[in-house]
Amino acid sequence: MSAFIKAMFIKAMRFVGDLDDEFYDDERQRDVWNESSAIGFQLFYWSILIAAAVLPWASGQTGAWIGLGLLVAATVVGCATMGYSAARGVNLYTAARMGRVRGIVVGLLVAVGAISVLVTLQPEVYSEPSTWVGGAVGGIVGGGAVGAAIWYMRRRNARFENEEV
């Protein structure tokens, strides 16, 4: 990411978060608000994922389209959050443990939501057993590739951090 784009991204995210407000001058207020914001973000994120998993089954095609929109919104907001953190020098993949139960539950909710949307919007395509087998194999291979990429990035980042010390 170029320095200009990075600076503009940070500036835009600081505007969205209203981080230059005088409210943040008090250290305790800032810490408590940051914790509250983290809880609010997680609660909102979980709500979106649960709604995206349930809506296609509860409301048919209309619910599936809304669920798809929620999954896209959750992805964009999550990427912006991680991007801001990375732009400020905090790497999520080295700072957090990824294989926790909550991460697995989130992954399952995303998978259920995505599968629910796909099944509801295209039922004739997804009724063939070969499609489900292909999806399962693709999910396993794709999940393995993501796991390998995270493992590689963690090793690489740990190496860089050790070299900096």
N, CA and C atoms as an extended XYZ file, in Angstrom:
495
Properties=species:S:1:pos:R:3:atomname:S:1:resname:S:1:resid:I:1 pbc="F F F"
N         0.852       -1.167        0.000 N   MET     1
C         0.000        0.000        0.000 CA  MET     1
C         0.900        1.232        0.000 C   MET     1
N         0.629        2.141       -0.894 N   SER     2
C         1.472        3.339       -0.959 CA  SER     2
C         1.256        4.195        0.286 C   SER     2
N         2.232        5.014        0.594 N   ALA     3
C         2.169        5.857        1.790 CA  ALA     3
C         0.982        6.822        1.720 C   ALA     3
N         0.707        7.348        0.531 N   PHE     4
C        -0.401        8.283        0.375 CA  PHE     4
C        -1.740        7.598        0.633 C   PHE     4
N        -1.928        6.424        0.030 N   ILE     5
C        -3.186        5.689        0.213 CA  ILE     5
C        -3.342        5.275        1.670 C   ILE     5
N        -2.243        4.832        2.275 N   LYS     6
C        -2.284        4.440        3.689 CA  LYS     6
C        -2.680        5.629        4.560 C   LYS     6
N        -2.090        6.777        4.316 N   ALA     7
C        -2.411        7.975        5.093 CA  ALA     7
C        -3.873        8.380        4.899 C   ALA     7
N        -4.367        8.314        3.678 N   MET     8
C        -5.760        8.667        3.403 CA  MET     8
C        -6.712        7.674        4.074 C   MET     8
N        -6.359        6.390        4.034 N   PHE     9
C        -7.181        5.363        4.671 CA  PHE     9
C        -7.257        5.620        6.177 C   PHE     9
N        -6.105        5.869        6.804 N   ILE    10
C        -6.081        6.135        8.250 CA  ILE    10
C        -6.899        7.384        8.566 C   ILE    10
N        -6.748        8.414        7.758 N   LYS    11
C        -7.502        9.654        7.978 CA  LYS    11
C        -9.004        9.404        7.861 C   LYS    11
N        -9.407        8.637        6.854 N   ALA    12
C       -10.830        8.328        6.670 CA  ALA    12
C       -11.372        7.521        7.847 C   ALA    12
N       -10.617        6.533        8.296 N   MET    13
C       -11.068        5.708        9.419 CA  MET    13
C       -11.106        6.523       10.716 C   MET    13
N       -10.163        7.436       10.900 N   ARG    14
C       -10.181        8.309       12.083 CA  ARG    14
C       -11.424        9.203       12.053 C   ARG    14
N       -11.827        9.650       10.852 N   PHE    15
C       -13.047       10.450       10.724 CA  PHE    15
C       -14.263        9.610       11.076 C   PHE    15
N       -14.321        8.389       10.542 N   VAL    16
C       -15.446        7.493       10.833 CA  VAL    16
C       -15.548        7.241       12.340 C   VAL    16
N       -14.415        7.000       12.977 N   GLY    17
C       -14.394        6.742       14.413 CA  GLY    17
C       -14.432        7.989       15.271 C   GLY    17
N       -14.393        9.169       14.655 N   ASP    18
C       -14.389       10.449       15.367 CA  ASP    18
C       -13.269       10.498       16.403 C   ASP    18
N       -12.080        9.999       16.013 N   LEU    19
C       -10.976        9.837       16.951 CA  LEU    19
C       -10.280       11.133       17.339 C   LEU    19
N       -10.556       12.213       16.642 N   ASP    20
C        -9.923       13.486       16.974 CA  ASP    20
C       -10.784       14.330       17.914 C   ASP    20
N       -11.887       13.782       18.384 N   ASP    21
C       -12.757       14.498       19.314 CA  ASP    21
C       -12.047       14.680       20.655 C   ASP    21
N       -12.340       15.794       21.327 N   GLU    22
C       -11.697       16.074       22.615 CA  GLU    22
C       -12.062       15.045       23.683 C   GLU    22
N       -13.115       14.285       23.458 N   PHE    23
C       -13.499       13.207       24.366 CA  PHE    23
C       -12.322       12.254       24.614 C   PHE    23
N       -11.510       12.043       23.575 N   TYR    24
C       -10.401       11.093       23.668 CA  TYR    24
C        -9.185       11.664       24.412 C   TYR    24
N        -9.231       12.921       24.823 N   ASP    25
C        -8.112       13.503       25.559 CA  ASP    25
C        -7.950       12.860       26.938 C   ASP    25
N        -9.048       12.430       27.538 N   ASP    26
C        -8.999       11.765       28.840 CA  ASP    26
C        -8.686       10.284       28.623 C   ASP    26
N        -7.576        9.834       29.180 N   GLU    27
C        -7.080        8.466       28.942 CA  GLU    27
C        -8.081        7.398       29.397 C   GLU    27
N        -8.669        7.554       30.589 N   ARG    28
C        -9.614        6.556       31.093 CA  ARG    28
C       -10.858        6.498       30.221 C   ARG    28
N       -11.399        7.667       29.864 N   GLN    29
C       -12.573        7.695       28.985 CA  GLN    29
C       -12.277        6.986       27.678 C   GLN    29
N       -11.089        7.248       27.119 N   ARG    30
C       -10.723        6.633       25.854 CA  ARG    30
C       -10.640        5.115       25.996 C   ARG    30
N       -10.002        4.629       27.077 N   ASP    31
C        -9.871        3.181       27.269 CA  ASP    31
C       -11.231        2.509       27.439 C   ASP    31
N       -12.087        3.119       28.281 N   VAL    32
C       -13.419        2.534       28.505 CA  VAL    32
C       -14.234        2.565       27.218 C   VAL    32
N       -14.167        3.685       26.484 N   TRP    33
C       -14.919        3.776       25.237 CA  TRP    33
C       -14.390        2.786       24.206 C   TRP    33
N       -13.079        2.602       24.137 N   ASN    34
C       -12.519        1.633       23.197 CA  ASN    34
C       -12.984        0.220       23.530 C   ASN    34
N       -13.027       -0.131       24.806 N   GLU    35
C       -13.557       -1.441       25.199 CA  GLU    35
C       -15.032       -1.559       24.841 C   GLU    35
N       -15.798       -0.520       25.138 N   SER    36
C       -17.228       -0.527       24.807 CA  SER    36
C       -17.446       -0.653       23.306 C   SER    36
N       -16.628        0.046       22.540 N   SER    37
C       -16.742       -0.028       21.084 CA  SER    37
C       -16.408       -1.426       20.579 C   SER    37
N       -15.396       -2.051       21.176 N   ALA    38
C       -15.040       -3.417       20.781 CA  ALA    38
C       -16.187       -4.371       21.078 C   ALA    38
N       -16.805       -4.219       22.240 N   ILE    39
C       -17.947       -5.069       22.587 CA  ILE    39
C       -19.098       -4.808       21.624 C   ILE    39
N       -19.370       -3.534       21.350 N   GLY    40
C       -20.442       -3.189       20.422 CA  GLY    40
C       -20.194       -3.736       19.025 C   GLY    40
N       -18.951       -3.626       18.559 N   PHE    41
C       -18.608       -4.156       17.237 CA  PHE    41
C       -18.837       -5.660       17.195 C   PHE    41
N       -18.364       -6.363       18.211 N   GLN    42
C       -18.523       -7.821       18.238 CA  GLN    42
C       -19.994       -8.218       18.330 C   GLN    42
N       -20.768       -7.520       19.158 N   LEU    43
C       -22.202       -7.814       19.273 CA  LEU    43
C       -22.900       -7.592       17.944 C   LEU    43
N       -22.580       -6.492       17.286 N   PHE    44
C       -23.168       -6.193       15.980 CA  PHE    44
C       -22.759       -7.250       14.951 C   PHE    44
N       -21.491       -7.627       14.967 N   TYR    45
C       -20.970       -8.623       14.029 CA  TYR    45
C       -21.668       -9.965       14.227 C   TYR    45
N       -21.760      -10.409       15.492 N   TRP    46
C       -22.446      -11.677       15.775 CA  TRP    46
C       -23.903      -11.614       15.339 C   TRP    46
N       -24.570      -10.489       15.592 N   SER    47
C       -25.978      -10.331       15.194 CA  SER    47
C       -26.141      -10.450       13.690 C   SER    47
N       -25.234       -9.811       12.953 N   ILE    48
C       -25.284       -9.884       11.496 CA  ILE    48
C       -25.110      -11.326       11.018 C   ILE    48
N       -24.120      -12.039       11.589 N   LEU    49
C       -23.863      -13.412       11.153 CA  LEU    49
C       -25.026      -14.340       11.487 C   LEU    49
N       -25.612      -14.183       12.655 N   ILE    50
C       -26.769      -15.014       13.029 CA  ILE    50
C       -27.950      -14.701       12.120 C   ILE    50
N       -28.201      -13.412       11.873 N   ALA    51
C       -29.303      -13.036       10.983 CA  ALA    51
C       -29.077      -13.572        9.569 C   ALA    51
N       -27.841      -13.490        9.086 N   ALA    52
C       -27.542      -13.992        7.732 CA  ALA    52
C       -27.736      -15.502        7.646 C   ALA    52
N       -27.494      -16.215        8.735 N   ALA    53
C       -27.685      -17.673        8.739 CA  ALA    53
C       -29.160      -18.042        8.832 C   ALA    53
N       -29.973      -17.231        9.512 N   VAL    54
C       -31.378      -17.569        9.756 CA  VAL    54
C       -32.310      -17.024        8.670 C   VAL    54
N       -32.051      -15.821        8.176 N   LEU    55
C       -32.978      -15.167        7.250 CA  LEU    55
C       -33.349      -15.986        6.014 C   LEU    55
N       -32.401      -16.643        5.339 N   PRO    56
C       -32.813      -17.409        4.154 CA  PRO    56
C       -33.830      -18.509        4.469 C   PRO    56
N       -33.711      -19.118        5.631 N   TRP    57
C       -34.636      -20.196        6.009 CA  TRP    57
C       -35.964      -19.618        6.487 C   TRP    57
N       -35.925      -18.471        7.154 N   ALA    58
C       -37.132      -17.886        7.726 CA  ALA    58
C       -37.935      -17.055        6.725 C   ALA    58
N       -37.256      -16.454        5.752 N   SER    59
C       -37.942      -15.509        4.862 CA  SER    59
C       -37.749      -15.791        3.382 C   SER    59
N       -37.259      -16.963        3.035 N   GLY    60
C       -37.141      -17.331        1.629 CA  GLY    60
C       -36.156      -16.478        0.851 C   GLY    60
N       -36.510      -16.205       -0.412 N   GLN    61
C       -35.596      -15.476       -1.287 CA  GLN    61
C       -35.322      -14.054       -0.807 C   GLN    61
N       -36.328      -13.395       -0.291 N   THR    62
C       -36.112      -12.037        0.231 CA  THR    62
C       -35.098      -12.077        1.372 C   THR    62
N       -35.272      -13.014        2.282 N   GLY    63
C       -34.330      -13.171        3.396 CA  GLY    63
C       -32.942      -13.553        2.925 C   GLY    63
N       -32.866      -14.352        1.853 N   ALA    64
C       -31.566      -14.748        1.312 CA  ALA    64
C       -30.818      -13.543        0.752 C   ALA    64
N       -31.542      -12.670        0.035 N   TRP    65
C       -30.881      -11.473       -0.490 CA  TRP    65
C       -30.417      -10.551        0.638 C   TRP    65
N       -31.242      -10.422        1.661 N   ILE    66
C       -30.843       -9.608        2.819 CA  ILE    66
C       -29.649      -10.262        3.514 C   ILE    66
N       -29.693      -11.592        3.675 N   GLY    67
C       -28.576      -12.319        4.285 CA  GLY    67
C       -27.289      -12.131        3.499 C   GLY    67
N       -27.383      -12.168        2.177 N   LEU    68
C       -26.210      -11.942        1.342 CA  LEU    68
C       -25.657      -10.539        1.564 C   LEU    68
N       -26.538       -9.549        1.617 N   GLY    69
C       -26.102       -8.176        1.887 CA  GLY    69
C       -25.431       -8.050        3.247 C   GLY    69
N       -25.972       -8.742        4.240 N   LEU    70
C       -25.372       -8.711        5.574 CA  LEU    70
C       -23.986       -9.352        5.576 C   LEU    70
N       -23.836      -10.469        4.866 N   LEU    71
C       -22.524      -11.118        4.793 CA  LEU    71
C       -21.497      -10.221        4.093 C   LEU    71
N       -21.923       -9.557        3.025 N   VAL    72
C       -21.018       -8.638        2.324 CA  VAL    72
C       -20.652       -7.472        3.240 C   VAL    72
N       -21.639       -6.904        3.941 N   ALA    73
C       -21.365       -5.784        4.855 CA  ALA    73
C       -20.419       -6.214        5.971 C   ALA    73
N       -20.647       -7.389        6.547 N   ALA    74
C       -19.774       -7.885        7.617 CA  ALA    74
C       -18.352       -8.070        7.107 C   ALA    74
N       -18.207       -8.560        5.887 N   THR    75
C       -16.883       -8.757        5.300 CA  THR    75
C       -16.178       -7.419        5.082 C   THR    75
N       -16.881       -6.451        4.538 N   VAL    76
C       -16.284       -5.136        4.273 CA  VAL    76
C       -15.870       -4.459        5.587 C   VAL    76
N       -16.749       -4.482        6.583 N   VAL    77
C       -16.438       -3.842        7.867 CA  VAL    77
C       -15.280       -4.568        8.557 C   VAL    77
N       -15.286       -5.895        8.529 N   GLY    78
C       -14.182       -6.655        9.119 CA  GLY    78
C       -12.859       -6.363        8.443 C   GLY    78
N       -12.870       -6.283        7.122 N   CYS    79
C       -11.636       -5.977        6.385 CA  CYS    79
C       -11.150       -4.557        6.679 C   CYS    79
N       -12.083       -3.601        6.779 N   ALA    80
C       -11.689       -2.226        7.106 CA  ALA    80
C       -11.098       -2.161        8.512 C   ALA    80
N       -11.678       -2.898        9.446 N   THR    81
C       -11.171       -2.920       10.821 CA  THR    81
C        -9.767       -3.504       10.869 C   THR    81
N        -9.578       -4.640       10.221 N   MET    82
C        -8.245       -5.260       10.208 CA  MET    82
C        -7.255       -4.412        9.413 C   MET    82
N        -7.735       -3.767        8.349 N   GLY    83
C        -6.863       -2.901        7.556 CA  GLY    83
C        -6.375       -1.704        8.356 C   GLY    83
N        -7.254       -1.110        9.158 N   TYR    84
C        -6.843        0.018        9.991 CA  TYR    84
C        -5.800       -0.432       11.007 C   TYR    84
N        -6.049       -1.564       11.612 N   SER    85
C        -5.097       -2.109       12.585 CA  SER    85
C        -3.735       -2.352       11.927 C   SER    85
N        -3.747       -2.957       10.753 N   ALA    86
C        -2.495       -3.236       10.042 CA  ALA    86
C        -1.793       -1.942        9.638 C   ALA    86
N        -2.572       -0.954        9.199 N   ALA    87
C        -1.978        0.323        8.798 CA  ALA    87
C        -1.333        1.029        9.982 C   ALA    87
N        -1.818        0.750       11.186 N   ARG    88
C        -1.250        1.343       12.399 CA  ARG    88
C        -0.173        0.459       13.022 C   ARG    88
N         0.210       -0.635       12.318 N   GLY    89
C         1.330       -1.461       12.749 CA  GLY    89
C         0.985       -2.622       13.657 C   GLY    89
N        -0.287       -2.970       13.790 N   VAL    90
C        -0.682       -4.117       14.604 CA  VAL    90
C        -1.194       -5.207       13.662 C   VAL    90
N        -0.490       -6.330       13.658 N   ASN    91
C        -0.852       -7.441       12.786 CA  ASN    91
C        -1.721       -8.416       13.556 C   ASN    91
N        -2.970       -8.540       13.150 N   LEU    92
C        -3.922       -9.417       13.825 CA  LEU    92
C        -3.435      -10.859       13.866 C   LEU    92
N        -2.799      -11.297       12.799 N   TYR    93
C        -2.422      -12.708       12.702 CA  TYR    93
C        -1.281      -13.078       13.647 C   TYR    93
N        -0.478      -12.120       14.067 N   THR    94
C         0.572      -12.429       15.043 CA  THR    94
C         0.140      -12.060       16.452 C   THR    94
N        -0.815      -11.147       16.585 N   ALA    95
C        -1.215      -10.671       17.907 CA  ALA    95
C        -2.324      -11.512       18.537 C   ALA    95
N        -3.084      -12.254       17.751 N   ALA    96
C        -4.238      -12.987       18.277 CA  ALA    96
C        -4.129      -14.475       17.941 C   ALA    96
N        -4.703      -15.272       18.808 N   ARG    97
C        -4.775      -16.713       18.557 CA  ARG    97
C        -6.014      -16.980       17.705 C   ARG    97
N        -5.825      -17.602       16.567 N   MET    98
C        -6.916      -17.742       15.604 CA  MET    98
C        -7.775      -18.997       15.824 C   MET    98
N        -7.238      -20.033       16.440 N   GLY    99
C        -7.957      -21.303       16.526 CA  GLY    99
C        -8.835      -21.440       17.757 C   GLY    99
N        -9.342      -20.330       18.279 N   ARG   100
C       -10.203      -20.397       19.457 CA  ARG   100
C       -11.595      -20.877       19.078 C   ARG   100
N       -12.341      -21.335       20.068 N   VAL   101
C       -13.692      -21.838       19.838 CA  VAL   101
C       -14.558      -20.764       19.186 C   VAL   101
N       -14.439      -19.536       19.634 N   ARG   102
C       -15.269      -18.468       19.081 CA  ARG   102
C       -14.974      -18.259       17.600 C   ARG   102
N       -13.719      -18.406       17.184 N   GLY   103
C       -13.376      -18.289       15.768 CA  GLY   103
C       -13.995      -19.396       14.940 C   GLY   103
N       -14.028      -20.590       15.511 N   ILE   104
C       -14.648      -21.726       14.819 CA  ILE   104
C       -16.149      -21.503       14.696 C   ILE   104
N       -16.784      -20.991       15.748 N   VAL   105
C       -18.225      -20.713       15.702 CA  VAL   105
C       -18.524      -19.638       14.660 C   VAL   105
N       -17.701      -18.602       14.608 N   VAL   106
C       -17.889      -17.553       13.590 CA  VAL   106
C       -17.767      -18.157       12.193 C   VAL   106
N       -16.745      -18.990       11.987 N   GLY   107
C       -16.576      -19.648       10.692 CA  GLY   107
C       -17.783      -20.492       10.317 C   GLY   107
N       -18.324      -21.209       11.288 N   LEU   108
C       -19.515      -22.022       11.032 CA  LEU   108
C       -20.727      -21.147       10.700 C   LEU   108
N       -20.889      -20.042       11.420 N   LEU   109
C       -22.002      -19.137       11.109 CA  LEU   109
C       -21.881      -18.555        9.704 C   LEU   109
N       -20.678      -18.171        9.327 N   VAL   110
C       -20.463      -17.651        7.967 CA  VAL   110
C       -20.785      -18.736        6.943 C   VAL   110
N       -20.305      -19.952        7.208 N   ALA   111
C       -20.565      -21.055        6.269 CA  ALA   111
C       -22.057      -21.356        6.168 C   ALA   111
N       -22.748      -21.419        7.297 N   VAL   112
C       -24.195      -21.680        7.279 CA  VAL   112
C       -24.917      -20.560        6.548 C   VAL   112
N       -24.525      -19.306        6.824 N   GLY   113
C       -25.157      -18.181        6.133 CA  GLY   113
C       -24.936      -18.240        4.631 C   GLY   113
N       -23.692      -18.500        4.220 N   ALA   114
C       -23.385      -18.550        2.784 CA  ALA   114
C       -24.115      -19.711        2.106 C   ALA   114
N       -24.100      -20.873        2.738 N   ILE   115
C       -24.785      -22.037        2.159 CA  ILE   115
C       -26.288      -21.790        2.119 C   ILE   115
N       -26.837      -21.189        3.172 N   SER   116
C       -28.268      -20.885        3.201 CA  SER   116
C       -28.654      -19.957        2.062 C   SER   116
N       -27.836      -18.936        1.838 N   VAL   117
C       -28.104      -17.994        0.749 CA  VAL   117
C       -28.049      -18.721       -0.590 C   VAL   117
N       -27.008      -19.522       -0.800 N   LEU   118
C       -26.853      -20.233       -2.070 CA  LEU   118
C       -28.001      -21.205       -2.323 C   LEU   118
N       -28.354      -21.959       -1.311 N   VAL   119
C       -29.428      -22.947       -1.470 CA  VAL   119
C       -30.755      -22.257       -1.749 C   VAL   119
N       -31.031      -21.171       -1.076 N   THR   120
C       -32.310      -20.480       -1.241 CA  THR   120
C       -32.405      -19.778       -2.591 C   THR   120
N       -31.309      -19.198       -3.053 N   LEU   121
C       -31.363      -18.444       -4.306 CA  LEU   121
C       -31.259      -19.319       -5.549 C   LEU   121
N       -30.623      -20.470       -5.446 N   GLN   122
C       -30.454      -21.341       -6.605 CA  GLN   122
C       -30.756      -22.799       -6.241 C   GLN   122
N       -31.987      -23.127       -5.860 N   PRO   123
C       -32.259      -24.483       -5.382 CA  PRO   123
C       -32.054      -25.572       -6.426 C   PRO   123
N       -32.342      -25.301       -7.692 N   GLU   124
C       -32.188      -26.359       -8.701 CA  GLU   124
C       -30.721      -26.712       -8.942 C   GLU   124
N       -29.831      -25.769       -8.823 N   VAL   125
C       -28.410      -26.018       -9.042 CA  VAL   125
C       -27.826      -26.821       -7.886 C   VAL   125
N       -28.274      -26.528       -6.673 N   TYR   126
C       -27.677      -27.141       -5.499 CA  TYR   126
C       -28.394      -28.405       -5.036 C   TYR   126
N       -29.244      -28.965       -5.877 N   SER   127
C       -29.929      -30.198       -5.495 CA  SER   127
C       -29.165      -31.443       -5.946 C   SER   127
N       -28.166      -31.277       -6.788 N   GLU   128
C       -27.363      -32.412       -7.263 CA  GLU   128
C       -26.322      -32.801       -6.216 C   GLU   128
N       -26.200      -34.104       -5.923 N   PRO   129
C       -25.194      -34.543       -4.941 CA  PRO   129
C       -23.764      -34.179       -5.344 C   PRO   129
N       -23.474      -34.205       -6.641 N   SER   130
C       -22.119      -33.879       -7.084 CA  SER   130
C       -21.758      -32.430       -6.752 C   SER   130
N       -22.743      -31.549       -6.774 N   THR   131
C       -22.489      -30.160       -6.413 CA  THR   131
C       -22.095      -30.060       -4.948 C   THR   131
N       -22.804      -30.793       -4.085 N   TRP   132
C       -22.495      -30.760       -2.651 CA  TRP   132
C       -21.130      -31.381       -2.368 C   TRP   132
N       -20.812      -32.469       -3.066 N   VAL   133
C       -19.491      -33.089       -2.882 CA  VAL   133
C       -18.406      -32.122       -3.341 C   VAL   133
N       -18.607      -31.492       -4.484 N   GLY   134
C       -17.644      -30.506       -4.980 CA  GLY   134
C       -17.493      -29.335       -4.024 C   GLY   134
N       -18.602      -28.878       -3.464 N   GLY   135
C       -18.549      -27.790       -2.488 CA  GLY   135
C       -17.806      -28.198       -1.226 C   GLY   135
N       -18.031      -29.432       -0.770 N   ALA   136
C       -17.332      -29.913        0.431 CA  ALA   136
C       -15.836      -30.023        0.172 C   ALA   136
N       -15.468      -30.603       -0.966 N   VAL   137
C       -14.048      -30.729       -1.305 CA  VAL   137
C       -13.420      -29.339       -1.462 C   VAL   137
N       -14.117      -28.446       -2.155 N   GLY   138
C       -13.617      -27.082       -2.322 CA  GLY   138
C       -13.465      -26.368       -0.984 C   GLY   138
N       -14.420      -26.585       -0.080 N   GLY   139
C       -14.338      -25.979        1.240 CA  GLY   139
C       -13.154      -26.496        2.035 C   GLY   139
N       -12.926      -27.804        1.955 N   ILE   140
C       -11.798      -28.399        2.679 CA  ILE   140
C       -10.477      -27.905        2.097 C   ILE   140
N       -10.364      -27.933        0.776 N   VAL   141
C        -9.129      -27.473        0.128 CA  VAL   141
C        -8.931      -25.973        0.367 C   VAL   141
N        -9.998      -25.193        0.209 N   GLY   142
C        -9.901      -23.754        0.438 CA  GLY   142
C        -9.569      -23.432        1.887 C   GLY   142
N       -10.224      -24.124        2.817 N   GLY   143
C        -9.928      -23.920        4.238 CA  GLY   143
C        -8.492      -24.298        4.562 C   GLY   143
N        -8.017      -25.389        3.959 N   GLY   144
C        -6.626      -25.785        4.161 CA  GLY   144
C        -5.663      -24.750        3.609 C   GLY   144
N        -5.995      -24.188        2.453 N   ALA   145
C        -5.142      -23.151        1.865 CA  ALA   145
C        -5.120      -21.903        2.738 C   ALA   145
N        -6.268      -21.517        3.271 N   VAL   146
C        -6.318      -20.356        4.166 CA  VAL   146
C        -5.509      -20.638        5.426 C   VAL   146
N        -5.680      -21.835        5.994 N   GLY   147
C        -4.912      -22.210        7.183 CA  GLY   147
C        -3.419      -22.188        6.924 C   GLY   147
N        -3.005      -22.708        5.770 N   ALA   148
C        -1.583      -22.709        5.421 CA  ALA   148
C        -1.072      -21.286        5.227 C   ALA   148
N        -1.886      -20.428        4.613 N   ALA   149
C        -1.479      -19.033        4.401 CA  ALA   149
C        -1.333      -18.305        5.739 C   ALA   149
N        -2.255      -18.538        6.659 N   ILE   150
C        -2.157      -17.912        7.983 CA  ILE   150
C        -0.922      -18.419        8.712 C   ILE   150
N        -0.682      -19.721        8.656 N   TRP   151
C         0.497      -20.306        9.300 CA  TRP   151
C         1.774      -19.682        8.727 C   TRP   151
N         1.832      -19.562        7.396 N   TYR   152
C         3.005      -18.985        6.741 CA  TYR   152
C         3.181      -17.524        7.151 C   TYR   152
N         2.098      -16.743        7.149 N   MET   153
C         2.194      -15.328        7.522 CA  MET   153
C         2.627      -15.169        8.974 C   MET   153
N         2.122      -16.013        9.852 N   ARG   154
C         2.535      -15.939       11.258 CA  ARG   154
C         4.026      -16.216       11.403 C   ARG   154
N         4.509      -17.250       10.718 N   ARG   155
C         5.938      -17.566       10.783 CA  ARG   155
C         6.766      -16.415       10.237 C   ARG   155
N         6.362      -15.869        9.093 N   ARG   156
C         7.082      -14.763        8.479 CA  ARG   156
C         7.076      -13.530        9.376 C   ARG   156
N         5.929      -13.198        9.926 N   ASN   157
C         5.829      -12.028       10.798 CA  ASN   157
C         6.615      -12.227       12.090 C   ASN   157
N         6.601      -13.436       12.638 N   ALA   158
C         7.388      -13.712       13.842 CA  ALA   158
C         8.875      -13.551       13.544 C   ALA   158
N         9.300      -13.998       12.358 N   ARG   159
C        10.695      -13.834       11.952 CA  ARG   159
C        11.060      -12.357       11.873 C   ARG   159
N        10.178      -11.549       11.259 N   PHE   160
C        10.422      -10.109       11.153 CA  PHE   160
C        10.483       -9.459       12.533 C   PHE   160
N         9.586       -9.853       13.427 N   GLU   161
C         9.576       -9.279       14.774 CA  GLU   161
C        10.840       -9.663       15.535 C   GLU   161
N        11.312      -10.883       15.370 N   ASN   162
C        12.541      -11.320       16.034 CA  ASN   162
C        13.763      -10.567       15.496 C   ASN   162
N        13.746      -10.250       14.202 N   GLU   163
C        14.856       -9.501       13.601 CA  GLU   163
C        14.879       -8.065       14.079 C   GLU   163
N        13.715       -7.494       14.404 N   GLU   164
C        13.637       -6.110       14.854 CA  GLU   164
C        14.189       -5.936       16.261 C   GLU   164
N        14.131       -6.988       17.083 N   VAL   165
C        14.559       -6.894       18.488 CA  VAL   165
C        16.036       -6.840       18.615 C   VAL   165
